[in-house]
Amino acid sequence: MRQDSRLSRMLHVLIHMAAAEKPLTSDAIAMMLNTNPVVVRRTMGGLRDAGYVRSEKGHGGGWTLARPLSGISLLDVYRAVGEPDVFAIGSASDRPECLVEQAVTAAVDDALRDAEALLLRRFKEVSLADLAADFGRRLQGHRPCGTAD
């Protein structure tokens, strides 16, 4: 099963947008993500509809943040990109009348529901400002490749 990277990709874009001194075009974002501008516009549309970004058309236009990073959580972005499945595993439904499958399905589904609820609670606690601050700390301690300690 292919991983859904919309959440991490949009988090990446939003942190870059906060640091940008001008609006970022769909073309610039597409180059950053190695994707097509149409995909960017479609995905950013969900963020715009949720009120986290805005877009300006024409010369000098592009995407900008509509609110500060501290006012956007991982959960907000997760919801804005369509609430992708958080787990690639799930229960089987080959033989729903099988009592063993019913027992397995009940256990797996309960565990997945609990794990997803925990993950989404954590997403709610982490703001994009937290991510930007972590990036800043990492950048300060970063040494270019090949330099001695």
Backbone as a chain_set.jsonl record, in Angstrom:
{"seq": "MRQDSRLSRMLHVLIHMAAAEKPLTSDAIAMMLNTNPVVVRRTMGGLRDAGYVRSEKGHGGGWTLARPLSGISLLDVYRAVGEPDVFAIGSASDRPECLVEQAVTAAVDDALRDAEALLLRRFKEVSLADLAADFGRRLQGHRPCGTAD", "coords": {"N": [[0.844, -1.183, 0.0], [0.566, 2.176, -0.862], [2.088, 4.962, 0.711], [0.422, 7.791, 2.107], [1.343, 10.943, 1.686], [0.407, 13.51, 1.949], [-0.152, 15.023, 4.299], [2.402, 15.404, 5.63], [3.747, 16.667, 3.551], [2.275, 19.03, 3.166], [2.596, 20.227, 5.659], [5.313, 20.752, 5.529], [5.334, 22.61, 3.402], [3.834, 24.711, 4.545], [5.493, 25.597, 6.629], [7.649, 26.564, 5.158], [6.257, 28.607, 3.824], [5.762, 30.375, 5.904], [8.257, 31.407, 6.343], [8.811, 32.647, 3.988], [9.267, 35.623, 2.122], [7.539, 36.582, 0.335], [4.535, 35.794, -1.53], [4.121, 32.302, -2.294], [4.185, 30.675, -5.341], [2.115, 28.251, -7.035], [3.651, 26.852, -8.83], [6.257, 27.165, -7.758], [5.966, 25.848, -5.309], [5.33, 23.315, -6.254], [7.752, 22.618, -7.468], [9.334, 22.471, -5.173], [8.205, 20.252, -3.932], [8.475, 18.334, -5.816], [6.38, 17.727, -7.657], [3.307, 18.151, -9.503], [1.968, 21.357, -10.41], [-0.848, 21.426, -10.511], [-1.619, 19.453, -8.718], [-0.68, 20.631, -6.403], [-2.339, 22.947, -6.266], [-4.836, 21.726, -5.924], [-4.529, 20.397, -3.459], [-3.767, 22.515, -1.771], [-6.088, 23.919, -1.93], [-7.854, 22.724, -0.105], [-6.701, 23.55, 2.291], [-7.043, 26.287, 1.99], [-9.851, 26.461, 1.936], [-10.362, 25.757, 4.547], [-9.406, 27.943, 5.839], [-6.699, 28.417, 6.426], [-4.759, 29.164, 4.618], [-4.37, 31.61, 1.99], [-5.038, 32.622, -1.374], [-3.733, 34.544, -4.019], [-4.388, 35.804, -7.171], [-2.718, 36.451, -10.307], [0.003, 38.711, -11.313], [2.665, 38.664, -9.054], [1.194, 37.252, -7.294], [0.097, 34.357, -5.392], [0.408, 31.81, -2.864], [-0.256, 32.413, 0.552], [0.052, 32.475, 4.137], [-2.896, 32.472, 6.104], [-3.279, 32.737, 8.717], [-1.417, 32.869, 11.836], [1.348, 30.581, 12.461], [1.145, 29.555, 15.022], [-1.528, 29.31, 15.367], [-2.386, 27.113, 14.017], [-2.773, 23.699, 14.027], [-1.301, 20.367, 13.865], [-3.434, 18.621, 13.662], [-5.38, 20.276, 12.523], [-4.347, 20.643, 9.917], [-4.241, 17.989, 9.058], [-6.986, 17.408, 8.949], [-7.729, 19.267, 6.977], [-6.477, 18.3, 4.697], [-8.007, 16.175, 4.056], [-8.236, 14.087, 5.906], [-6.525, 11.655, 5.745], [-6.063, 8.049, 5.76], [-4.589, 6.782, 8.678], [-3.3, 4.463, 9.225], [-1.846, 1.679, 7.601], [-2.554, -0.861, 8.032], [-5.213, -3.184, 8.664], [-8.3, -4.877, 9.404], [-9.296, -8.13, 8.219], [-11.867, -9.058, 5.887], [-12.738, -11.331, 4.717], [-14.181, -13.601, 5.422], [-16.755, -12.983, 6.972], [-18.595, -14.415, 8.502], [-17.121, -16.183, 9.963], [-16.132, -17.145, 13.132], [-13.593, -16.911, 14.277], [-12.427, -14.965, 12.627], [-14.134, -12.852, 13.321], [-13.435, -12.446, 16.017], [-10.737, -11.711, 15.744], [-11.003, -9.434, 14.105], [-12.469, -7.741, 15.83], [-10.595, -7.315, 17.909], [-8.398, -6.173, 16.518], [-9.606, -3.925, 15.287], [-10.475, -2.477, 17.558], [-7.996, -1.87, 18.773], [-6.816, -0.328, 16.745], [-8.606, 1.839, 16.616], [-8.207, 2.961, 19.175], [-5.47, 3.633, 18.989], [-5.517, 5.468, 16.864], [-7.093, 7.502, 17.97], [-5.392, 8.368, 20.021], [-3.216, 9.303, 18.496], [-4.439, 11.408, 17.052], [-5.136, 13.097, 19.165], [-2.59, 13.868, 19.956], [-1.758, 15.166, 17.609], [-3.42, 17.382, 17.794], [-2.248, 18.773, 19.865], [0.15, 19.771, 18.908], [1.474, 22.538, 17.392], [2.027, 24.353, 14.316], [3.853, 26.291, 14.799], [5.387, 25.082, 16.753], [6.684, 23.162, 15.184], [8.15, 24.856, 13.491], [9.827, 26.062, 15.357], [11.312, 23.839, 16.195], [12.6, 23.271, 13.784], [14.185, 25.59, 13.639], [15.919, 25.181, 15.84], [17.266, 22.892, 14.967], [18.496, 23.893, 12.692], [20.301, 25.739, 13.771], [22.16, 24.067, 15.015], [23.2, 22.746, 12.892], [25.72, 21.471, 10.814], [27.452, 21.905, 7.827], [27.734, 19.211, 5.483], [30.657, 17.232, 5.585], [32.239, 18.883, 7.14], [34.475, 19.356, 9.866], [34.115, 18.464, 13.346]], "CA": [[0.0, 0.0, 0.0], [1.346, 3.399, -0.979], [1.905, 5.913, 1.802], [-0.194, 9.072, 1.792], [2.263, 11.932, 2.257], [-0.17, 14.859, 1.875], [-0.002, 15.742, 5.565], [3.778, 15.854, 5.843], [4.113, 17.594, 2.482], [1.647, 20.335, 3.412], [3.278, 20.802, 6.821], [6.574, 21.242, 4.97], [5.028, 23.821, 2.635], [3.381, 25.784, 5.437], [6.667, 26.129, 7.346], [8.346, 27.399, 4.162], [5.45, 29.798, 3.569], [5.939, 31.301, 7.026], [9.578, 32.036, 6.215], [8.906, 33.338, 2.703], [9.038, 37.066, 2.168], [6.538, 36.885, -0.679], [3.68, 34.62, -1.773], [4.709, 31.188, -3.039], [3.318, 30.227, -6.427], [1.898, 26.798, -7.138], [4.813, 26.31, -9.538], [7.383, 27.097, -6.821], [5.666, 24.785, -4.341], [5.433, 22.051, -6.991], [9.179, 22.301, -7.599], [9.794, 22.096, -3.842], [7.673, 18.934, -3.598], [8.68, 17.444, -6.959], [5.064, 17.297, -8.111], [2.666, 18.987, -10.507], [1.247, 22.497, -9.829], [-2.269, 21.113, -10.37], [-1.723, 18.717, -7.452], [-0.495, 21.642, -5.351], [-3.552, 23.772, -6.17], [-5.914, 20.9, -5.374], [-4.271, 20.15, -2.037], [-3.811, 23.797, -1.082], [-7.488, 24.328, -1.889], [-8.422, 22.278, 1.172], [-6.169, 24.444, 3.327], [-7.704, 27.58, 1.782], [-11.243, 26.32, 2.355], [-10.366, 25.688, 6.012], [-9.001, 29.242, 6.356], [-5.303, 28.437, 6.875], [-3.98, 29.88, 3.607], [-5.156, 32.328, 0.998], [-4.344, 32.702, -2.657], [-3.917, 35.764, -4.804], [-4.103, 35.551, -8.579], [-2.052, 37.506, -11.061], [1.42, 39.012, -11.101], [2.98, 38.843, -7.639], [0.271, 36.454, -6.49], [0.532, 33.058, -4.907], [-0.151, 31.324, -1.61], [0.27, 32.969, 1.799], [-0.654, 32.021, 5.336], [-4.035, 33.297, 6.498], [-3.194, 32.883, 10.176], [-0.069, 32.532, 12.299], [1.628, 29.162, 12.684], [0.684, 29.159, 16.362], [-2.967, 29.085, 15.297], [-2.648, 25.953, 13.163], [-2.223, 22.465, 14.601], [-1.181, 19.229, 12.96], [-4.787, 18.104, 13.468], [-6.044, 21.162, 11.563], [-3.846, 20.341, 8.571], [-4.699, 16.628, 8.784], [-8.39, 17.5, 8.523], [-7.819, 20.05, 5.745], [-6.029, 17.504, 3.547], [-8.957, 15.096, 3.812], [-8.155, 13.028, 6.918], [-6.071, 10.385, 5.153], [-5.917, 6.908, 6.674], [-3.341, 6.888, 9.439], [-2.674, 3.151, 9.3], [-1.928, 0.851, 6.409], [-3.063, -2.176, 8.417], [-6.635, -3.243, 8.966], [-8.768, -6.247, 9.604], [-9.767, -8.83, 7.027], [-13.313, -9.261, 5.815], [-12.918, -12.412, 3.745], [-15.195, -14.545, 5.905], [-17.364, -12.331, 8.126], [-19.341, -15.369, 9.334], [-16.152, -16.975, 10.725], [-16.015, -16.638, 14.502], [-12.199, -16.516, 14.493], [-12.265, -13.66, 11.985], [-14.86, -11.87, 14.123], [-12.626, -12.153, 17.206], [-9.553, -10.989, 15.283], [-11.457, -8.12, 13.653], [-12.826, -6.937, 17.004], [-9.368, -6.924, 18.61], [-7.616, -5.273, 15.666], [-10.341, -2.668, 15.127], [-10.411, -1.747, 18.841], [-6.637, -1.35, 18.948], [-6.606, 0.74, 15.771], [-9.394, 3.01, 17.051], [-7.504, 3.563, 20.317], [-4.216, 4.227, 18.509], [-5.849, 6.651, 16.066], [-7.544, 8.554, 18.894], [-4.191, 8.886, 20.677], [-2.467, 10.061, 17.502], [-5.139, 12.66, 16.754], [-4.973, 13.971, 20.345], [-1.232, 14.418, 19.861], [-1.78, 16.128, 16.506], [-4.093, 18.592, 18.271], [-1.354, 19.443, 20.809], [1.35, 20.279, 18.24], [1.195, 23.606, 16.436], [3.054, 24.549, 13.3], [4.897, 27.096, 15.447], [6.269, 24.103, 17.394], [7.528, 22.592, 14.129], [9.081, 25.892, 13.044], [10.828, 26.22, 16.42], [12.186, 22.672, 16.107], [13.441, 23.504, 12.624], [15.173, 26.603, 14.014], [16.931, 24.542, 16.691], [18.057, 21.992, 14.123], [19.3, 24.722, 11.801], [21.403, 26.316, 14.555], [23.151, 23.037, 15.287], [23.552, 22.066, 11.639], [27.027, 21.698, 10.2], [27.444, 21.384, 6.455], [28.358, 17.898, 5.295], [32.088, 17.248, 5.306], [32.998, 19.767, 8.029], [34.938, 18.697, 11.086], [33.502, 18.935, 14.609]], "C": [[0.889, 1.246, 0.0], [1.049, 4.342, 0.189], [1.274, 7.193, 1.291], [0.641, 10.149, 2.481], [1.701, 13.349, 2.232], [0.042, 15.648, 3.157], [1.413, 16.264, 5.728], [4.207, 16.858, 4.78], [3.515, 18.978, 2.728], [2.227, 21.002, 4.663], [4.585, 21.441, 6.377], [6.338, 22.578, 4.255], [4.656, 24.977, 3.56], [4.538, 26.401, 6.226], [7.477, 27.008, 6.389], [7.576, 28.696, 3.895], [5.636, 30.833, 4.667], [7.258, 32.052, 6.91], [9.712, 32.865, 4.937], [8.575, 34.82, 2.866], [8.016, 37.511, 1.129], [5.67, 35.65, -0.861], [4.435, 33.561, -2.573], [3.724, 30.747, -4.113], [3.148, 28.711, -6.374], [3.07, 26.147, -7.851], [6.004, 26.154, -8.595], [7.18, 25.974, -5.807], [5.805, 23.424, -5.016], [6.89, 21.645, -7.171], [9.74, 21.82, -6.265], [9.404, 20.652, -3.511], [7.87, 17.903, -4.703], [7.354, 16.842, -7.421], [4.543, 18.295, -9.13], [1.931, 20.151, -9.836], [-0.258, 22.246, -9.649], [-2.52, 20.373, -9.06], [-1.592, 19.688, -6.288], [-1.775, 22.447, -5.179], [-4.708, 22.99, -5.551], [-5.735, 20.716, -3.87], [-4.346, 21.449, -1.231], [-5.246, 24.325, -0.989], [-8.173, 23.909, -0.598], [-7.957, 23.147, 2.327], [-6.809, 25.833, 3.218], [-9.147, 27.522, 2.286], [-11.374, 26.278, 3.878], [-9.895, 26.996, 6.65], [-7.564, 29.35, 6.835], [-4.374, 29.149, 5.9], [-4.944, 30.677, 2.738], [-4.34, 32.399, -0.283], [-4.719, 34.004, -3.344], [-3.534, 35.433, -6.233], [-3.325, 36.714, -9.172], [-0.591, 37.685, -10.697], [1.677, 39.313, -9.621], [2.086, 38.04, -6.712], [0.891, 35.136, -6.059], [-0.159, 32.734, -3.599], [0.536, 31.99, -0.428], [-0.52, 32.382, 2.964], [-1.779, 33.002, 5.668], [-4.097, 33.481, 8.007], [-1.809, 32.477, 10.629], [0.089, 31.026, 12.531], [1.129, 28.678, 14.037], [-0.811, 28.867, 16.379], [-3.36, 27.926, 14.408], [-1.993, 24.728, 13.798], [-2.054, 21.404, 13.524], [-2.558, 18.646, 12.653], [-5.547, 18.961, 12.456], [-5.635, 20.813, 10.136], [-4.293, 18.94, 8.148], [-6.148, 16.652, 8.277], [-8.519, 18.206, 7.177], [-7.351, 19.279, 4.513], [-6.888, 16.249, 3.356], [-8.904, 13.925, 4.767], [-7.725, 11.688, 6.321], [-5.953, 9.291, 6.212], [-4.573, 7.01, 7.386], [-2.618, 5.556, 9.54], [-2.861, 2.396, 7.993], [-2.445, -0.546, 6.749], [-4.553, -2.075, 8.719], [-7.031, -4.692, 9.132], [-9.293, -6.815, 8.293], [-11.292, -8.926, 7.063], [-13.64, -10.344, 4.789], [-14.073, -13.326, 4.118], [-15.88, -13.964, 7.138], [-18.171, -13.265, 9.028], [-18.426, -16.214, 10.225], [-15.956, -16.358, 12.105], [-14.585, -16.226, 14.842], [-11.961, -15.141, 13.869], [-12.979, -12.573, 12.777], [-14.052, -11.458, 15.354], [-11.401, -11.331, 16.83], [-9.942, -9.563, 14.888], [-11.778, -7.219, 14.834], [-11.574, -6.436, 17.718], [-8.57, -5.91, 17.8], [-8.314, -3.918, 15.548], [-10.32, -1.841, 16.412], [-9.039, -1.108, 19.027], [-6.375, -0.19, 17.987], [-7.385, 2.0, 16.137], [-8.697, 3.729, 18.203], [-6.228, 4.275, 19.865], [-4.491, 5.491, 17.694], [-6.298, 7.801, 16.967], [-6.357, 9.189, 19.608], [-3.384, 9.761, 19.722], [-3.137, 11.405, 17.224], [-5.111, 13.624, 17.938], [-3.598, 14.63, 20.319], [-1.14, 15.451, 18.749], [-2.394, 17.457, 16.962], [-3.17, 19.426, 19.161], [-0.168, 20.134, 20.139], [0.953, 21.335, 17.213], [2.31, 23.675, 15.392], [4.164, 25.444, 13.832], [5.881, 26.176, 16.17], [7.216, 23.483, 16.363], [8.57, 23.6, 13.663], [10.183, 26.105, 14.081], [11.81, 25.049, 16.402], [13.12, 22.8, 14.907], [14.54, 24.509, 12.959], [16.284, 26.031, 14.875], [17.844, 23.635, 15.87], [18.99, 22.784, 13.211], [20.497, 25.318, 12.535], [22.519, 25.305, 14.782], [23.668, 22.337, 14.046], [24.94, 22.463, 11.163], [26.957, 21.144, 8.786], [28.183, 20.054, 6.359], [29.854, 18.067, 4.987], [32.892, 18.184, 6.194], [33.359, 19.017, 9.29], [34.225, 19.285, 12.298], [34.409, 19.858, 15.357]], "O": [[1.843, 1.343, 0.772], [-0.102, 4.495, 0.599], [1.556, 7.632, 0.176], [0.646, 10.253, 3.707], [2.442, 14.303, 2.468], [0.383, 16.829, 3.101], [1.603, 17.461, 5.945], [4.948, 17.795, 5.075], [4.186, 19.989, 2.517], [2.335, 22.227, 4.709], [4.919, 22.546, 6.803], [7.058, 23.55, 4.482], [5.121, 26.1, 3.367], [4.548, 27.609, 6.462], [7.939, 28.081, 6.777], [8.18, 29.76, 3.756], [5.664, 32.033, 4.394], [7.36, 33.204, 7.333], [10.62, 33.688, 4.819], [7.707, 35.199, 3.653], [7.671, 38.691, 1.059], [6.029, 34.569, -0.395], [5.275, 33.879, -3.415], [2.559, 30.476, -3.82], [3.934, 27.998, -5.75], [3.449, 25.022, -7.525], [6.686, 25.13, -8.622], [8.114, 25.239, -5.489], [6.336, 22.486, -4.422], [7.231, 20.469, -7.043], [10.527, 20.875, -6.224], [10.173, 19.921, -2.887], [7.484, 16.744, -4.555], [7.216, 15.627, -7.558], [5.274, 19.184, -9.565], [1.323, 19.952, -8.784], [-0.871, 22.796, -8.734], [-3.509, 20.629, -8.374], [-2.315, 19.577, -5.299], [-2.249, 22.614, -4.055], [-5.47, 23.531, -4.749], [-6.686, 20.864, -3.102], [-4.919, 21.479, -0.142], [-5.576, 25.084, -0.078], [-8.985, 24.658, -0.055], [-8.73, 23.447, 3.236], [-7.084, 26.476, 4.231], [-9.605, 28.429, 2.98], [-12.384, 26.714, 4.43], [-9.973, 27.149, 7.869], [-7.232, 30.275, 7.576], [-3.332, 29.673, 6.294], [-6.155, 30.455, 2.746], [-3.118, 32.255, -0.273], [-5.848, 34.487, -3.259], [-2.479, 34.85, -6.48], [-3.282, 37.81, -8.612], [-0.024, 36.936, -9.902], [0.977, 40.127, -9.017], [2.202, 38.134, -5.49], [2.057, 34.853, -6.333], [-1.192, 33.317, -3.269], [1.76, 32.118, -0.403], [-1.621, 31.861, 2.787], [-1.62, 34.215, 5.527], [-4.878, 34.289, 8.51], [-1.09, 31.807, 9.887], [-0.882, 30.305, 12.761], [0.735, 27.521, 14.18], [-1.306, 28.239, 17.315], [-4.535, 27.765, 14.076], [-0.792, 24.732, 14.073], [-2.588, 21.522, 12.422], [-2.824, 18.227, 11.527], [-6.28, 18.429, 11.621], [-6.484, 20.702, 9.252], [-4.683, 18.735, 6.998], [-6.481, 15.991, 7.293], [-9.318, 17.801, 6.333], [-7.784, 19.576, 3.4], [-6.53, 15.363, 2.579], [-9.467, 12.869, 4.477], [-8.466, 10.707, 6.383], [-5.769, 9.569, 7.397], [-3.548, 7.291, 6.764], [-1.442, 5.519, 9.904], [-3.916, 2.474, 7.362], [-2.743, -1.331, 5.849], [-5.072, -0.993, 8.995], [-6.212, -5.604, 9.017], [-9.679, -6.08, 7.385], [-11.912, -8.881, 8.125], [-14.656, -10.291, 4.096], [-14.84, -13.768, 3.264], [-15.609, -14.414, 8.252], [-18.407, -12.945, 10.193], [-18.901, -16.886, 11.14], [-15.647, -15.172, 12.219], [-14.383, -15.29, 15.614], [-11.371, -14.26, 14.496], [-12.457, -11.463, 12.888], [-13.986, -10.277, 15.696], [-11.063, -10.365, 17.514], [-9.288, -8.601, 15.291], [-11.397, -6.048, 14.837], [-11.499, -5.265, 18.09], [-8.118, -4.9, 18.339], [-7.673, -2.877, 15.694], [-10.162, -0.622, 16.353], [-8.938, 0.062, 19.397], [-5.779, 0.815, 18.374], [-6.876, 3.11, 15.982], [-8.605, 4.956, 18.21], [-5.942, 5.388, 20.307], [-3.768, 6.479, 17.825], [-5.917, 8.95, 16.742], [-6.314, 10.407, 19.782], [-2.923, 10.838, 20.1], [-2.46, 12.432, 17.168], [-5.067, 14.839, 17.742], [-3.465, 15.815, 20.624], [-0.515, 16.498, 18.923], [-1.936, 18.527, 16.561], [-3.294, 20.65, 19.206], [0.459, 21.0, 20.749], [0.193, 21.06, 16.284], [3.392, 23.12, 15.579], [5.3, 25.364, 13.364], [7.079, 26.456, 16.2], [8.403, 23.301, 16.632], [9.733, 23.25, 13.461], [11.343, 26.306, 13.721], [13.013, 25.248, 16.577], [14.303, 22.474, 15.004], [15.7, 24.301, 12.601], [17.456, 26.35, 14.675], [19.059, 23.625, 16.068], [20.134, 22.389, 12.988], [21.591, 25.392, 11.975], [23.697, 25.66, 14.745], [24.492, 21.427, 14.144], [25.284, 23.644, 11.118], [26.458, 20.039, 8.571], [29.149, 19.817, 7.085], [30.246, 18.945, 4.218], [34.108, 18.282, 6.032], [32.62, 18.136, 9.729], [33.791, 20.437, 12.288], [34.049, 20.34, 16.431]]}, "num_chains": 1, "name": "protein.A"}
